[in-house]
Amino acid sequence: MSGELSTLGNVVAVDQIKGRVNAIQHCMRDVMKEGTHYGKIKGCRDENVLLKPGAEMLRVMFQFGTRFDVDVKDLGDGHREYVTTCHVTNPDGTTCCDGMGSCSTMESKYRYRTGPVEYTGQPVPREYWDGRDQKVLGGKGHVAKKNPDTGLWEIAVQGSKVENPDIADVYNTVLKMSKKRAFVDGMLAATGASDMFVQDLDDELEQTAPTPDETQPPDPMDMYRDALTRAKNERGIPVEDAMAEVDRRIGKDRSEYDRADIVEACGIVDAMAASAETLDEDIPF
């Protein structure tokens, strides 16, 4: 499909405008995938956000050419701002329009780093994994993480923000982000698709995916191991005694435990009372 529009004087033919709009809508419906080429941000206005893969698809669809100019500004203390112009050309090489985008190392996601995480030693409540309600963990600043020292899932407190000591490490990332913003802006302007997509929120959409530690619940068997470990180290309950009590309460052979049985086993072990004596004992699975 040609990206050029014929004109009557200085007016583009209405049928051609309709054809272009229909083509974009068909591409969005039949080819593009939500979450890959475009998406929506939960809690924000109900508009589709155009992502870079979607902008690339529009470029191919209309056979546009692109050329980038980048201006680098020194902001002091090692910080930089990249301002990019994306020159969009028609298939015949004539200029179509320009897209603009900038990105700076002063933006908070690049300027700051999160300080060390503090593990509280408190196990993550099982009910947290059902709805991911941060209030269950203690509210804002509290997350569920696996402690690398103990191998157990614990409630952790996120460290406070600190200045990124290695700001030069993000120069390339910031440059690419500037070019991406200019490119998406250029494709929206060239195709006239701003009424179908927005751009300003695309970074937020890409950042809404949480880290694996905070989203992936542990396997039930890992939770059972955690419960037995806590019972052994914090309450002095021998592992075999705890497992025997679980077997008695559930009434099944261990080889027949399903997911629900293992979750129930965790509750049984957590509820058992014992002394605080620490025992050195291996878990037999």
Number of C-alpha atoms within 10 A of each C-alpha: 10 12 18 16 12 10 11 7 7 7 9 12 13 10 9 14 14 10 11 20 17 12 15 20 15 12 16 18 11 9 13 18 14 16 14 13 19 23 22 20 16 9 6 8 8 10 15 20 25 29 25 20 15 23 21 15 17 22 22 12 15 20 17 24 18 21 11 15 12 15 11 13 12 11 12 7 7 13 18 21 20 21 20 25 23 26 21 24 20 19 16 12 11 11 14 19 16 20 22 20 20 21 23 25 23 16 12 12 12 20 18 17 16 13 13 12 15 13 19 12 13 13 20 21 14 15 11 15 16 9 8 15 12 14 12 17 22 13 11 10 13 20 24 25 24 19 17 8 6 11 13 22 23 21 23 23 20 17 14 12 13 12 13 18 11 12 17 14 11 17 20 10 15 22 22 16 19 23 25 21 25 25 28 28 24 25 29 22 16 22 20 15 17 16 10 15 17 20 17 13 17 20 13 12 18 14 10 10 9 10 10 9 13 13 14 12 19 15 12 19 16 16 21 22 19 21 22 24 24 20 25 25 18 15 19 18 23 21 24 15 11 20 18 13 16 21 16 11 12 16 11 12 9 14 6 8 15 12 12 9 18 20 17 17 26 21 15 18 23 17 11 12 11 13 12 13 11 15 16 10 12 11 13 7 5
